[in-house]
Amino acid sequence: MFNLPQRLQSLRMVAALSGFLRNPDQLDSVFAVVRSLQNSPLSNQMHRHLLANPQMAALVAEGWRPQPLDLEALEAMPAGSLGHAYARHLSEQGLSPEALLDPAPITSNSD
């Protein structure tokens, strides 16, 4: 049977991945890939897999979000450390840690 919504979802994902491959340094292309995966069978499978872990399920149930990153503290870490390299990369790209995180509260285990 021809499943039009699923086919459209697949086309959106291919278009988003194509955009990412053409512009991998553009954050908008990364967000487009994420949007193309929302409510997809792959996304649903990932949710089920993560929620099968009791520790992950508990974090979701309490609506946990990581603390905001302190870019200055990361930049102060030793050269060559992951934190320092991450902070330097964000700074070079003109990004803030907040630009990479969805600040919306978790309202269900499907968010």
DOVEX-821050 format. One record per residue: residue number from 1; residue in three letters; x, y, z of N, C-alpha, C, O in turn. Coordinates in Angstrom, 2 decimals, m for minus. Layout:
REM residues N
+-----+------+---------+---------+---------+---------+---------+---------+---------+---------+---------+---------+---------+---------+
| seq | type |    n.c1 |    n.c2 |    n.c3 |   ca.c1 |   ca.c2 |   ca.c3 |    c.c1 |    c.c2 |    c.c3 |    o.c1 |    o.c2 |    o.c3 |
+-----+------+---------+---------+---------+---------+---------+---------+---------+---------+---------+---------+---------+---------+
| NUM |  ALA |       X |       Y |       Z |       X |       Y |       Z |       X |       Y |       Z |       X |       Y |       Z |
...
+-----+------+---------+---------+---------+---------+---------+---------+---------+---------+---------+---------+---------+---------+
END
This chain:
REM residues 111
+-----+------+---------+---------+---------+---------+---------+---------+---------+---------+---------+---------+---------+---------+
| seq | type |    n.c1 |    n.c2 |    n.c3 |   ca.c1 |   ca.c2 |   ca.c3 |    c.c1 |    c.c2 |    c.c3 |    o.c1 |    o.c2 |    o.c3 |
+-----+------+---------+---------+---------+---------+---------+---------+---------+---------+---------+---------+---------+---------+
|   1 |  MET |    0.84 |   m1.17 |    0.00 |    0.00 |    0.00 |    0.00 |    0.89 |    1.24 |    0.00 |    1.97 |    1.24 |    0.60 |
|   2 |  PHE |    0.46 |    2.28 |   m0.65 |    1.21 |    3.53 |   m0.77 |    0.92 |    4.41 |    0.44 |   m0.22 |    4.85 |    0.61 |
|   3 |  ASN |    1.91 |    4.67 |    1.28 |    1.74 |    5.46 |    2.49 |    2.29 |    6.87 |    2.22 |    3.48 |    7.12 |    2.41 |
|   4 |  LEU |    1.41 |    7.77 |    1.78 |    1.84 |    9.11 |    1.39 |    2.52 |    9.88 |    2.52 |    3.58 |   10.46 |    2.28 |
|   5 |  PRO |    1.98 |    9.92 |    3.74 |    2.68 |   10.66 |    4.81 |    4.09 |   10.15 |    5.07 |    5.01 |   10.93 |    5.31 |
|   6 |  GLN |    4.25 |    8.82 |    5.03 |    5.58 |    8.25 |    5.27 |    6.53 |    8.59 |    4.12 |    7.71 |    8.85 |    4.35 |
|   7 |  ARG |    6.02 |    8.57 |    2.90 |    6.85 |    8.93 |    1.75 |    7.27 |   10.40 |    1.82 |    8.41 |   10.72 |    1.52 |
|   8 |  LEU |    6.35 |   11.28 |    2.21 |    6.68 |   12.70 |    2.35 |    7.72 |   12.91 |    3.44 |    8.64 |   13.72 |    3.28 |
|   9 |  GLN |    7.58 |   12.19 |    4.53 |    8.56 |   12.27 |    5.62 |    9.94 |   11.86 |    5.10 |   10.94 |   12.51 |    5.41 |
|  10 |  SER |    9.99 |   10.80 |    4.33 |   11.26 |   10.34 |    3.77 |   11.86 |   11.37 |    2.82 |   13.06 |   11.61 |    2.83 |
|  11 |  LEU |   11.02 |   11.98 |    2.01 |   11.50 |   13.02 |    1.10 |   12.05 |   14.22 |    1.86 |   13.07 |   14.79 |    1.47 |
|  12 |  ARG |   11.37 |   14.62 |    2.94 |   11.86 |   15.73 |    3.76 |   13.21 |   15.39 |    4.36 |   14.10 |   16.24 |    4.43 |
|  13 |  MET |   13.38 |   14.14 |    4.79 |   14.64 |   13.73 |    5.38 |   15.75 |   13.75 |    4.32 |   16.86 |   14.21 |    4.60 |
|  14 |  VAL |   15.46 |   13.26 |    3.13 |   16.47 |   13.26 |    2.06 |   16.84 |   14.70 |    1.70 |   18.01 |   15.01 |    1.51 |
|  15 |  ALA |   15.84 |   15.57 |    1.60 |   16.12 |   16.98 |    1.27 |   16.97 |   17.63 |    2.36 |   17.90 |   18.37 |    2.06 |
|  16 |  ALA |   16.65 |   17.35 |    3.61 |   17.42 |   17.93 |    4.72 |   18.85 |   17.40 |    4.72 |   19.79 |   18.17 |    4.92 |
|  17 |  LEU |   19.02 |   16.10 |    4.50 |   20.37 |   15.53 |    4.45 |   21.16 |   16.09 |    3.28 |   22.36 |   16.34 |    3.39 |
|  18 |  SER |   20.49 |   16.29 |    2.16 |   21.15 |   16.89 |    1.00 |   21.62 |   18.30 |    1.32 |   22.74 |   18.69 |    0.97 |
|  19 |  GLY |   20.77 |   19.07 |    1.99 |   21.14 |   20.43 |    2.40 |   22.32 |   20.42 |    3.35 |   23.21 |   21.26 |    3.25 |
|  20 |  PHE |   22.32 |   19.45 |    4.28 |   23.43 |   19.34 |    5.22 |   24.73 |   19.01 |    4.49 |   25.77 |   19.58 |    4.79 |
|  21 |  LEU |   24.67 |   18.08 |    3.52 |   25.87 |   17.70 |    2.80 |   26.42 |   18.86 |    1.97 |   27.63 |   18.97 |    1.78 |
|  22 |  ARG |   25.54 |   19.72 |    1.48 |   25.99 |   20.89 |    0.73 |   26.55 |   21.96 |    1.65 |   27.47 |   22.69 |    1.26 |
|  23 |  ASN |   26.00 |   22.07 |    2.88 |   26.40 |   23.14 |    3.82 |   26.60 |   22.57 |    5.22 |   25.86 |   22.93 |    6.13 |
|  24 |  PRO |   27.58 |   21.69 |    5.42 |   27.74 |   21.07 |    6.73 |   28.15 |   22.03 |    7.83 |   28.03 |   21.70 |    9.01 |
|  25 |  ASP |   28.64 |   23.21 |    7.47 |   29.05 |   24.17 |    8.48 |   27.93 |   25.12 |    8.87 |   28.14 |   26.01 |    9.70 |
|  26 |  GLN |   26.76 |   24.96 |    8.30 |   25.62 |   25.82 |    8.61 |   24.72 |   25.13 |    9.64 |   24.22 |   24.03 |    9.40 |
|  27 |  LEU |   24.53 |   25.77 |   10.78 |   23.72 |   25.20 |   11.85 |   22.28 |   24.97 |   11.39 |   21.64 |   24.01 |   11.83 |
|  28 |  ASP |   21.76 |   25.83 |   10.53 |   20.40 |   25.66 |   10.04 |   20.22 |   24.33 |    9.32 |   19.15 |   23.72 |    9.40 |
|  29 |  SER |   21.26 |   23.87 |    8.62 |   21.15 |   22.59 |    7.92 |   21.09 |   21.43 |    8.91 |   20.43 |   20.43 |    8.65 |
|  30 |  VAL |   21.76 |   21.56 |   10.04 |   21.70 |   20.53 |   11.08 |   20.29 |   20.51 |   11.69 |   19.71 |   19.44 |   11.88 |
|  31 |  PHE |   19.74 |   21.70 |   11.98 |   18.39 |   21.77 |   12.54 |   17.36 |   21.23 |   11.56 |   16.36 |   20.65 |   11.98 |
|  32 |  ALA |   17.57 |   21.41 |   10.26 |   16.64 |   20.89 |    9.25 |   16.62 |   19.37 |    9.29 |   15.56 |   18.76 |    9.15 |
|  33 |  VAL |   17.78 |   18.75 |    9.48 |   17.83 |   17.29 |    9.59 |   17.05 |   16.85 |   10.83 |   16.28 |   15.89 |   10.78 |
|  34 |  VAL |   17.24 |   17.55 |   11.93 |   16.53 |   17.21 |   13.17 |   15.02 |   17.33 |   12.95 |   14.26 |   16.43 |   13.32 |
|  35 |  ARG |   14.58 |   18.44 |   12.34 |   13.13 |   18.62 |   12.08 |   12.59 |   17.52 |   11.18 |   11.46 |   17.07 |   11.35 |
|  36 |  SER |   13.40 |   17.08 |   10.21 |   12.92 |   16.05 |    9.29 |   12.73 |   14.70 |    9.99 |   11.97 |   13.86 |    9.51 |
|  37 |  LEU |   13.41 |   14.51 |   11.10 |   13.28 |   13.25 |   11.83 |   12.13 |   13.25 |   12.83 |   11.72 |   12.18 |   13.29 |
|  38 |  GLN |   11.62 |   14.41 |   13.17 |   10.56 |   14.49 |   14.18 |    9.34 |   13.68 |   13.73 |    8.88 |   13.80 |   12.59 |
|  39 |  ASN |    8.84 |   12.87 |   14.64 |    7.66 |   12.02 |   14.42 |    7.84 |   11.01 |   13.29 |    6.86 |   10.54 |   12.70 |
|  40 |  SER |    9.07 |   10.67 |   12.99 |    9.34 |    9.66 |   11.96 |    9.43 |    8.29 |   12.64 |    9.61 |    8.20 |   13.85 |
|  41 |  PRO |    9.31 |    7.22 |   11.86 |    9.49 |    5.89 |   12.45 |   10.86 |    5.74 |   13.12 |   10.96 |    5.10 |   14.17 |
|  42 |  LEU |   11.91 |    6.32 |   12.53 |   13.23 |    6.25 |   13.13 |   13.26 |    6.97 |   14.48 |   13.83 |    6.47 |   15.45 |
|  43 |  SER |   12.65 |    8.14 |   14.54 |   12.58 |    8.89 |   15.78 |   11.81 |    8.11 |   16.85 |   12.23 |    8.06 |   18.01 |
|  44 |  ASN |   10.71 |    7.51 |   16.46 |    9.92 |    6.72 |   17.42 |   10.71 |    5.53 |   17.93 |   10.63 |    5.19 |   19.11 |
|  45 |  GLN |   11.48 |    4.91 |   17.05 |   12.31 |    3.77 |   17.47 |   13.39 |    4.24 |   18.45 |   13.67 |    3.55 |   19.43 |
|  46 |  MET |   14.00 |    5.40 |   18.19 |   15.02 |    5.92 |   19.11 |   14.40 |    6.23 |   20.48 |   15.01 |    5.94 |   21.51 |
|  47 |  HIS |   13.20 |    6.82 |   20.49 |   12.52 |    7.11 |   21.76 |   12.29 |    5.83 |   22.55 |   12.59 |    5.76 |   23.74 |
|  48 |  ARG |   11.76 |    4.81 |   21.88 |   11.50 |    3.54 |   22.57 |   12.78 |    2.95 |   23.14 |   12.80 |    2.46 |   24.27 |
|  49 |  HIS |   13.86 |    3.01 |   22.36 |   15.13 |    2.46 |   22.81 |   15.64 |    3.22 |   24.05 |   16.06 |    2.60 |   25.03 |
|  50 |  LEU |   15.61 |    4.54 |   24.00 |   16.09 |    5.33 |   25.14 |   15.23 |    5.12 |   26.37 |   15.75 |    4.98 |   27.48 |
|  51 |  LEU |   13.91 |    5.09 |   26.19 |   13.02 |    4.95 |   27.35 |   13.03 |    3.55 |   27.93 |   12.53 |    3.34 |   29.03 |
|  52 |  ALA |   13.58 |    2.58 |   27.21 |   13.72 |    1.23 |   27.77 |   14.77 |    1.20 |   28.87 |   14.79 |    0.27 |   29.68 |
|  53 |  ASN |   15.65 |    2.20 |   28.90 |   16.66 |    2.31 |   29.96 |   16.00 |    2.99 |   31.16 |   15.56 |    4.14 |   31.04 |
|  54 |  PRO |   15.91 |    2.32 |   32.31 |   15.22 |    2.90 |   33.47 |   15.79 |    4.25 |   33.92 |   15.03 |    5.12 |   34.35 |
|  55 |  GLN |   17.10 |    4.42 |   33.83 |   17.69 |    5.70 |   34.24 |   17.27 |    6.82 |   33.30 |   16.97 |    7.93 |   33.75 |
|  56 |  MET |   17.24 |    6.55 |   32.01 |   16.80 |    7.54 |   31.04 |   15.31 |    7.85 |   31.23 |   14.90 |    9.01 |   31.19 |
|  57 |  ALA |   14.52 |    6.81 |   31.44 |   13.08 |    7.00 |   31.65 |   12.83 |    7.87 |   32.88 |   11.91 |    8.70 |   32.87 |
|  58 |  ALA |   13.64 |    7.70 |   33.93 |   13.48 |    8.52 |   35.14 |   13.82 |    9.98 |   34.86 |   13.13 |   10.88 |   35.35 |
|  59 |  LEU |   14.86 |   10.22 |   34.08 |   15.21 |   11.60 |   33.73 |   14.09 |   12.26 |   32.93 |   13.76 |   13.43 |   33.16 |
|  60 |  VAL |   13.52 |   11.53 |   31.99 |   12.43 |   12.06 |   31.18 |   11.21 |   12.33 |   32.06 |   10.56 |   13.37 |   31.93 |
|  61 |  ALA |   10.91 |   11.40 |   32.97 |    9.75 |   11.56 |   33.85 |    9.86 |   12.81 |   34.71 |    8.85 |   13.46 |   35.00 |
|  62 |  GLU |   11.07 |   13.16 |   35.13 |   11.23 |   14.35 |   35.96 |   11.44 |   15.62 |   35.14 |   11.58 |   16.71 |   35.70 |
|  63 |  GLY |   11.47 |   15.50 |   33.82 |   11.64 |   16.67 |   32.95 |   13.04 |   17.26 |   33.02 |   13.20 |   18.47 |   32.85 |
|  64 |  TRP |   14.04 |   16.43 |   33.27 |   15.42 |   16.89 |   33.44 |   15.96 |   17.55 |   32.18 |   15.71 |   17.10 |   31.07 |
|  65 |  ARG |   16.67 |   18.61 |   32.39 |   17.44 |   19.28 |   31.33 |   18.84 |   19.53 |   31.87 |   18.98 |   19.80 |   33.06 |
|  66 |  PRO |   19.86 |   19.46 |   31.04 |   21.21 |   19.74 |   31.53 |   21.35 |   21.21 |   31.90 |   20.64 |   22.06 |   31.37 |
|  67 |  GLN |   22.27 |   21.48 |   32.79 |   22.56 |   22.87 |   33.16 |   23.17 |   23.58 |   31.95 |   23.86 |   22.95 |   31.14 |
|  68 |  PRO |   22.92 |   24.88 |   31.84 |   23.56 |   25.62 |   30.73 |   25.08 |   25.53 |   30.84 |   25.64 |   25.52 |   31.94 |
|  69 |  LEU |   25.73 |   25.48 |   29.71 |   27.20 |   25.43 |   29.70 |   27.76 |   26.82 |   29.94 |   27.23 |   27.81 |   29.43 |
|  70 |  ASP |   28.83 |   26.88 |   30.70 |   29.54 |   28.13 |   30.97 |   30.71 |   28.19 |   29.99 |   31.75 |   27.57 |   30.22 |
|  71 |  LEU |   30.53 |   28.94 |   28.91 |   31.53 |   29.00 |   27.85 |   32.87 |   29.52 |   28.38 |   33.93 |   29.03 |   27.99 |
|  72 |  GLU |   32.83 |   30.51 |   29.27 |   34.08 |   31.05 |   29.82 |   34.82 |   30.00 |   30.64 |   36.05 |   29.91 |   30.57 |
|  73 |  ALA |   34.08 |   29.22 |   31.41 |   34.72 |   28.16 |   32.21 |   35.33 |   27.09 |   31.29 |   36.40 |   26.57 |   31.57 |
|  74 |  LEU |   34.63 |   26.78 |   30.21 |   35.17 |   25.79 |   29.27 |   36.43 |   26.33 |   28.59 |   37.40 |   25.60 |   28.40 |
|  75 |  GLU |   36.40 |   27.61 |   28.22 |   37.58 |   28.21 |   27.57 |   38.78 |   28.24 |   28.51 |   39.93 |   28.21 |   28.06 |
|  76 |  ALA |   38.53 |   28.28 |   29.83 |   39.61 |   28.33 |   30.81 |   40.22 |   26.96 |   31.08 |   41.23 |   26.85 |   31.77 |
|  77 |  MET |   39.61 |   25.91 |   30.54 |   40.16 |   24.57 |   30.74 |   41.48 |   24.44 |   29.99 |   41.77 |   25.24 |   29.10 |
|  78 |  PRO |   42.29 |   23.45 |   30.33 |   43.59 |   23.30 |   29.69 |   43.48 |   23.13 |   28.17 |   42.57 |   22.48 |   27.67 |
|  79 |  ALA |   44.42 |   23.74 |   27.47 |   44.48 |   23.58 |   26.02 |   44.59 |   22.09 |   25.69 |   45.33 |   21.36 |   26.35 |
|  80 |  GLY |   43.86 |   21.65 |   24.69 |   43.87 |   20.24 |   24.32 |   42.77 |   19.44 |   24.98 |   42.50 |   18.31 |   24.57 |
|  81 |  SER |   42.11 |   20.00 |   26.01 |   41.01 |   19.28 |   26.65 |   39.76 |   19.41 |   25.78 |   39.64 |   20.32 |   24.97 |
|  82 |  LEU |   38.84 |   18.48 |   25.96 |   37.60 |   18.50 |   25.19 |   36.82 |   19.79 |   25.45 |   36.31 |   20.40 |   24.52 |
|  83 |  GLY |   36.73 |   20.20 |   26.72 |   35.99 |   21.41 |   27.05 |   36.57 |   22.64 |   26.38 |   35.83 |   23.45 |   25.83 |
|  84 |  HIS |   37.88 |   22.77 |   26.41 |   38.54 |   23.91 |   25.79 |   38.33 |   23.90 |   24.28 |   38.03 |   24.93 |   23.68 |
|  85 |  ALA |   38.50 |   22.73 |   23.67 |   38.32 |   22.62 |   22.22 |   36.88 |   22.92 |   21.81 |   36.64 |   23.58 |   20.80 |
|  86 |  TYR |   35.92 |   22.45 |   22.61 |   34.51 |   22.70 |   22.31 |   34.21 |   24.19 |   22.41 |   33.57 |   24.76 |   21.52 |
|  87 |  ALA |   34.67 |   24.84 |   23.48 |   34.44 |   26.28 |   23.65 |   35.09 |   27.06 |   22.51 |   34.50 |   28.00 |   21.99 |
|  88 |  ARG |   36.27 |   26.68 |   22.15 |   36.98 |   27.37 |   21.06 |   36.24 |   27.22 |   19.73 |   36.11 |   28.17 |   18.97 |
|  89 |  HIS |   35.75 |   26.02 |   19.48 |   35.00 |   25.77 |   18.25 |   33.72 |   26.62 |   18.22 |   33.42 |   27.24 |   17.20 |
|  90 |  LEU |   32.98 |   26.64 |   19.33 |   31.76 |   27.46 |   19.37 |   32.10 |   28.92 |   19.14 |   31.41 |   29.60 |   18.37 |
|  91 |  SER |   33.14 |   29.41 |   19.79 |   33.52 |   30.82 |   19.64 |   33.92 |   31.13 |   18.20 |   33.53 |   32.16 |   17.66 |
|  92 |  GLU |   34.70 |   30.24 |   17.59 |   35.13 |   30.45 |   16.21 |   33.95 |   30.48 |   15.24 |   33.98 |   31.17 |   14.22 |
|  93 |  GLN |   32.91 |   29.73 |   15.57 |   31.73 |   29.67 |   14.71 |   30.70 |   30.74 |   15.06 |   29.67 |   30.86 |   14.39 |
|  94 |  GLY |   30.98 |   31.52 |   16.11 |   30.04 |   32.56 |   16.51 |   28.78 |   32.00 |   17.16 |   27.71 |   32.59 |   17.07 |
|  95 |  LEU |   28.92 |   30.85 |   17.82 |   27.77 |   30.19 |   18.44 |   27.84 |   30.30 |   19.95 |   28.91 |   30.46 |   20.54 |
|  96 |  SER |   26.69 |   30.21 |   20.56 |   26.62 |   30.11 |   22.02 |   26.06 |   28.72 |   22.35 |   25.35 |   28.14 |   21.53 |
|  97 |  PRO |   26.36 |   28.20 |   23.53 |   25.80 |   26.90 |   23.90 |   24.27 |   26.90 |   23.87 |   23.66 |   25.88 |   23.56 |
|  98 |  GLU |   23.66 |   28.03 |   24.19 |   22.21 |   28.12 |   24.21 |   21.61 |   27.91 |   22.81 |   20.50 |   27.41 |   22.68 |
|  99 |  ALA |   22.35 |   28.28 |   21.77 |   21.86 |   28.12 |   20.40 |   21.72 |   26.65 |   20.02 |   21.01 |   26.32 |   19.07 |
| 100 |  LEU |   22.39 |   25.77 |   20.75 |   22.40 |   24.36 |   20.40 |   21.41 |   23.53 |   21.21 |   21.22 |   22.35 |   20.91 |
| 101 |  LEU |   20.79 |   24.12 |   22.21 |   19.87 |   23.37 |   23.08 |   18.45 |   23.90 |   22.94 |   18.24 |   25.11 |   22.82 |
| 102 |  ASP |   17.50 |   23.00 |   22.96 |   16.09 |   23.37 |   22.95 |   15.70 |   23.69 |   24.39 |   15.72 |   22.80 |   25.24 |
| 103 |  PRO |   15.35 |   24.94 |   24.69 |   15.04 |   25.31 |   26.07 |   13.63 |   24.93 |   26.52 |   13.29 |   25.10 |   27.69 |
| 104 |  ALA |   12.80 |   24.43 |   25.61 |   11.41 |   24.12 |   25.95 |   11.36 |   23.02 |   27.00 |   12.14 |   22.07 |   26.95 |
| 105 |  PRO |   10.44 |   23.14 |   27.93 |   10.32 |   22.09 |   28.95 |    9.82 |   20.78 |   28.33 |    9.10 |   20.79 |   27.33 |
| 106 |  ILE |   10.21 |   19.68 |   28.92 |    9.73 |   18.39 |   28.48 |    8.34 |   18.21 |   29.08 |    8.16 |   18.31 |   30.30 |
| 107 |  THR |    7.36 |   17.96 |   28.22 |    6.01 |   17.83 |   28.69 |    5.47 |   16.40 |   28.59 |    4.43 |   16.09 |   29.16 |
| 108 |  SER |    6.19 |   15.55 |   27.87 |    5.80 |   14.15 |   27.77 |    7.04 |   13.35 |   27.38 |    8.09 |   13.92 |   27.06 |
| 109 |  ASN |    6.92 |   12.03 |   27.40 |    8.08 |   11.22 |   27.04 |    8.29 |   11.14 |   25.54 |    9.16 |   10.39 |   25.09 |
| 110 |  SER |    7.53 |   11.89 |   24.74 |    7.73 |   11.91 |   23.30 |    8.34 |   13.21 |   22.84 |    8.52 |   13.41 |   21.63 |
| 111 |  ASP |    8.66 |   14.13 |   23.77 |    9.27 |   15.41 |   23.39 |   10.71 |   15.25 |   23.01 |   11.38 |   16.23 |   22.66 |
+-----+------+---------+---------+---------+---------+---------+---------+---------+---------+---------+---------+---------+---------+
END
